[in-house]
Amino acid sequence: MLKLTPILLATLYAIAMYRFSAWRTGRELDAQSSELADARLKALTDRMAKALDLQRIRVNIYEIEPVNGLAAPDGRIFITRGFHDRYHAGEVSAEELASVIAHELGHVALGHSRRRMIDFSGQNAMRTALAMVLSRFLPGIGVYIANALASLLAARLSRQDEYEADAYAAALLTKAGIGTAPQKTLFAKLDRVTQSRGGAMPAWLMSHPKSADRIAAIEALEARWAVPETP
C-alpha cells in the first residue's frame, strides 16, 4: 500500500488542480466575456439549434486577442474577440465561424471536459509511476523521460477529442443545411488566420491534428454518408 501512496496522491492532486483550474477559468470567463450579438451568426446558430431541438444556442465573446474557440467546463460556448475581429474583417465567413461553434458544441455534447479531467488524472498517475520505475534504472533523467511520455500521451488524447468534435460538427452542420464546406475552408486557412507555425511541427507533437488531416477526415465522413444504405 505504501508503494502506491505516491501514485494515489498524484491522482488526487491532479483532480484537485483540474477542478481549481476549471473554477479559475470560469471566473475569468465571467469577468471578460459578454453574449455575442450578430444577426448573421444568430441565423446560423438558430438553424443548428433547430437541428438539435433546442430553443437557442448562446455564444459568448471572450475578450482576448488569440484566435480560438472554447467550450468551458460548465458547457458554455465562447469565441474569442480575435476570432470575431477576423470575421468582421472578412477573413472568416459567418458559416466558417458557425463551424467553430458547432465544433465547440461537439466538445460539450461528447463530454470532453469530463474526459479530460479523467485523462489528466490518469496521466499524472502514470507520470509518477514511470518516474519511480525509470529513476531506478536511469537516475537523474528518468523523471524527464516520464514527463515526455506523459506529454505525448496527452497530445494524442487531445487530438482524438478534436477529431471527434470535428465529426460531431460535420454531422450537425449537415443536418442544419449549412454543410461541411465551411469547416474545410476554415481549416485550409487556419494556420494563416491564427498565425500558427503548426506546419513546422510533427503532427504527433501537437495537441490539435494538422489541418490537412482534419480536412481528410471530414471528406472520409462525407464519402461514407454518400454511400446509399443497402435495403
PLY file of the C-alpha trace (Angstrom):
ply
format ascii 1.0
element vertex 231
property float x
property float y
property float z
element edge 230
property int vertex1
property int vertex2
end_header
0.00 0.00 0.00
2.81 2.40 0.86
4.31 1.87 -2.60
1.05 3.03 -4.17
0.73 6.10 -1.97
2.69 8.46 -4.29
0.52 7.38 -7.24
-2.71 7.89 -5.28
-1.52 11.28 -4.06
-0.58 12.27 -7.61
-4.06 11.29 -8.84
-5.81 13.25 -6.08
-3.55 16.23 -6.72
-4.37 16.14 -10.44
-8.13 16.06 -9.74
-7.83 18.96 -7.29
-5.73 21.01 -9.74
-8.14 20.33 -12.61
-11.13 21.46 -10.53
-9.27 24.57 -9.39
-8.29 25.36 -12.97
-11.91 24.94 -14.12
-13.11 27.24 -11.32
-10.48 29.85 -12.13
-11.26 29.67 -15.86
-14.97 30.11 -15.14
-14.31 33.24 -13.09
-12.07 34.69 -15.78
-14.67 33.99 -18.46
-17.38 35.64 -16.37
-15.24 38.76 -15.95
-14.08 39.03 -19.58
-17.00 37.94 -21.73
-20.41 39.03 -22.99
-23.08 37.45 -25.17
-22.47 37.54 -28.91
-24.98 39.72 -30.77
-24.70 39.26 -34.54
-27.73 38.76 -36.80
-25.93 36.67 -39.44
-24.38 34.34 -36.90
-27.64 34.09 -34.94
-29.46 32.95 -38.08
-26.92 30.14 -38.45
-26.90 29.15 -34.77
-30.72 29.13 -34.86
-30.57 26.58 -37.68
-28.20 24.45 -35.62
-30.42 24.84 -32.56
-33.42 23.62 -34.57
-31.41 20.61 -35.74
-30.62 19.84 -32.07
-34.22 20.52 -30.94
-33.05 23.43 -28.78
-34.63 26.84 -28.35
-31.35 28.63 -29.00
-27.59 28.31 -28.79
-25.97 31.02 -26.71
-22.48 32.06 -27.80
-20.24 34.41 -25.83
-17.35 36.65 -26.85
-14.21 36.14 -24.77
-12.25 39.40 -24.76
-8.79 38.14 -25.69
-6.82 38.56 -28.90
-5.73 34.98 -29.80
-7.92 33.35 -32.46
-9.72 30.45 -30.82
-12.98 28.86 -29.75
-13.63 27.44 -26.32
-16.04 25.06 -24.64
-15.96 25.88 -20.94
-16.21 23.07 -18.36
-19.72 24.30 -17.48
-20.88 23.84 -21.10
-20.79 27.46 -22.26
-19.51 28.23 -25.77
-17.06 31.07 -26.41
-15.48 32.69 -29.45
-12.51 34.94 -28.79
-12.56 38.61 -29.73
-9.63 37.90 -32.02
-11.68 35.35 -33.99
-14.67 37.70 -34.12
-12.43 40.51 -35.42
-11.18 38.23 -38.23
-14.84 37.61 -39.11
-15.63 41.34 -39.24
-12.50 41.92 -41.33
-13.80 39.41 -43.90
-11.02 36.89 -43.32
-13.52 34.37 -41.92
-17.10 33.93 -43.14
-20.18 33.64 -40.92
-20.52 29.99 -41.97
-16.89 29.28 -41.08
-17.34 30.85 -37.65
-20.54 28.81 -37.23
-18.47 25.68 -37.90
-16.24 26.65 -34.96
-19.32 26.99 -32.76
-20.52 23.56 -33.94
-17.10 22.11 -33.10
-17.22 23.52 -29.56
-20.76 22.17 -29.17
-19.26 18.80 -30.04
-16.81 19.05 -27.15
-19.73 19.76 -24.79
-22.04 17.07 -26.17
-19.32 14.40 -26.13
-18.28 15.16 -22.55
-14.71 16.02 -23.40
-14.24 18.27 -20.36
-15.08 15.40 -18.02
-12.94 13.02 -20.05
-10.07 15.49 -19.93
-10.25 15.51 -16.12
-10.12 11.70 -16.02
-7.32 11.62 -18.60
-5.34 14.28 -16.76
-5.62 12.37 -13.50
-4.54 9.13 -15.16
-1.64 10.80 -16.93
-0.42 12.31 -13.67
-0.55 8.90 -12.00
1.24 7.34 -14.97
3.90 10.06 -14.91
4.55 9.43 -11.22
4.69 5.65 -11.62
7.01 5.84 -14.63
9.26 8.33 -12.88
9.57 5.97 -9.90
10.45 2.99 -12.11
12.70 4.76 -14.62
14.60 6.65 -11.93
15.83 3.32 -10.59
17.47 2.44 -13.90
18.16 5.94 -15.23
18.82 8.14 -12.21
18.72 11.82 -12.97
16.93 11.53 -16.33
14.16 9.02 -15.60
11.77 11.74 -14.48
12.32 13.70 -17.71
11.58 10.63 -19.83
8.41 10.01 -17.80
7.28 13.62 -18.31
7.95 13.40 -22.06
5.98 10.16 -22.43
3.05 11.57 -20.45
3.06 14.71 -22.60
2.99 12.64 -25.79
0.02 10.66 -24.45
-1.81 13.88 -23.51
-1.27 15.29 -27.01
-2.57 12.12 -28.63
-5.72 12.08 -26.47
-6.29 15.76 -27.21
-6.06 15.12 -30.96
-8.60 12.32 -30.60
-11.02 14.76 -28.94
-10.52 17.21 -31.80
-11.33 14.60 -34.44
-14.46 13.58 -32.53
-15.62 17.20 -32.20
-14.96 17.72 -35.92
-17.14 14.71 -36.76
-19.93 15.96 -34.48
-19.75 19.40 -36.10
-19.83 17.88 -39.60
-22.98 15.92 -38.77
-24.64 18.94 -37.13
-23.76 21.33 -39.95
-25.07 18.83 -42.49
-28.34 18.35 -40.60
-28.74 22.12 -40.27
-28.35 22.56 -44.03
-25.10 24.52 -43.71
-22.87 21.70 -44.90
-19.27 20.79 -44.24
-17.69 23.13 -46.81
-17.16 25.94 -44.23
-15.32 23.51 -41.96
-12.92 22.59 -44.73
-12.34 26.13 -46.00
-11.64 27.31 -42.45
-9.11 24.54 -41.84
-7.43 25.39 -45.15
-6.78 28.94 -43.92
-6.45 28.21 -40.18
-2.65 28.42 -39.93
-2.70 31.81 -41.64
-5.65 33.15 -39.63
-4.19 32.02 -36.32
-0.63 32.89 -37.40
0.29 29.35 -36.38
3.59 27.65 -37.08
1.94 24.25 -36.79
3.16 23.20 -40.20
6.72 23.12 -38.91
5.91 20.76 -36.03
5.37 16.98 -36.32
1.66 16.17 -36.01
2.24 13.74 -33.16
3.69 16.54 -31.03
0.65 18.77 -31.48
-2.44 18.90 -29.28
-4.50 19.54 -32.44
-4.28 17.50 -35.65
-2.82 19.07 -38.75
-5.39 20.96 -40.81
-4.88 18.74 -43.85
-5.56 15.64 -41.75
-8.74 17.19 -40.35
-9.98 18.01 -43.84
-9.24 14.45 -44.97
-11.18 13.05 -42.00
-14.22 15.19 -42.87
-14.05 14.12 -46.50
-13.93 10.48 -45.39
-17.15 11.10 -43.44
-18.74 12.72 -46.49
-17.82 9.71 -48.63
-19.29 7.34 -46.07
-22.52 9.34 -45.79
-22.83 9.47 -49.60
-22.96 5.67 -49.88
-26.65 4.63 -50.05
-27.81 2.18 -47.42
-28.48 -1.33 -48.67
-32.10 -2.49 -48.22
0 1
1 2
2 3
3 4
4 5
5 6
6 7
7 8
8 9
9 10
10 11
11 12
12 13
13 14
14 15
15 16
16 17
17 18
18 19
19 20
20 21
21 22
22 23
23 24
24 25
25 26
26 27
27 28
28 29
29 30
30 31
31 32
32 33
33 34
34 35
35 36
36 37
37 38
38 39
39 40
40 41
41 42
42 43
43 44
44 45
45 46
46 47
47 48
48 49
49 50
50 51
51 52
52 53
53 54
54 55
55 56
56 57
57 58
58 59
59 60
60 61
61 62
62 63
63 64
64 65
65 66
66 67
67 68
68 69
69 70
70 71
71 72
72 73
73 74
74 75
75 76
76 77
77 78
78 79
79 80
80 81
81 82
82 83
83 84
84 85
85 86
86 87
87 88
88 89
89 90
90 91
91 92
92 93
93 94
94 95
95 96
96 97
97 98
98 99
99 100
100 101
101 102
102 103
103 104
104 105
105 106
106 107
107 108
108 109
109 110
110 111
111 112
112 113
113 114
114 115
115 116
116 117
117 118
118 119
119 120
120 121
121 122
122 123
123 124
124 125
125 126
126 127
127 128
128 129
129 130
130 131
131 132
132 133
133 134
134 135
135 136
136 137
137 138
138 139
139 140
140 141
141 142
142 143
143 144
144 145
145 146
146 147
147 148
148 149
149 150
150 151
151 152
152 153
153 154
154 155
155 156
156 157
157 158
158 159
159 160
160 161
161 162
162 163
163 164
164 165
165 166
166 167
167 168
168 169
169 170
170 171
171 172
172 173
173 174
174 175
175 176
176 177
177 178
178 179
179 180
180 181
181 182
182 183
183 184
184 185
185 186
186 187
187 188
188 189
189 190
190 191
191 192
192 193
193 194
194 195
195 196
196 197
197 198
198 199
199 200
200 201
201 202
202 203
203 204
204 205
205 206
206 207
207 208
208 209
209 210
210 211
211 212
212 213
213 214
214 215
215 216
216 217
217 218
218 219
219 220
220 221
221 222
222 223
223 224
224 225
225 226
226 227
227 228
228 229
229 230
